[in-house]
Amino acid sequence: MGKNAEYVATMETQLKKWDADVDALTAKGEKASAQAGAAYHAQIKALRASREAAQKTFQELRVATDAAGAQMQVGMEAAWKTMQKALEKVSSDLRS
């Protein structure tokens, strides 16, 4: 397995985890009060947009050669950090 293939497998696992996290947060948001729920739904929408951007970068990385994949990993890392920060913020806001 090439280096790019290993990275793709790792990122695929991470995307599946994010999907589960977003679903769990969505379920918690359904239980929030009407006012808090509206703000929460806006955050979930932004979170899903970040996840879609990460998915798009992931799909490009998946078909890249090892050489091109190494360069694309930088973009995937940026998408990963954005998604992780968004998840942390929504989780933190829900606990407040």
Sequence and secondary structure as in RCSB ss.txt:
>XXXX:A:sequence
MGKNAEYVATMETQLKKWDADVDALTAKGEKASAQAGAAYHAQIKALRASREAAQKTFQELRVATDAAGAQMQVG
MEAAWKTMQKALEKVSSDLRS
>XXXX:A:secstr
  HHHHHHHHHHHHHHHHHHHHHHHHHHHHTS HHHHHHHHHHHHHHHHHHHHHHHHHHHHHHS HHHHHHHHHH
HHHHHHHHHHHHHHHHHHHH 
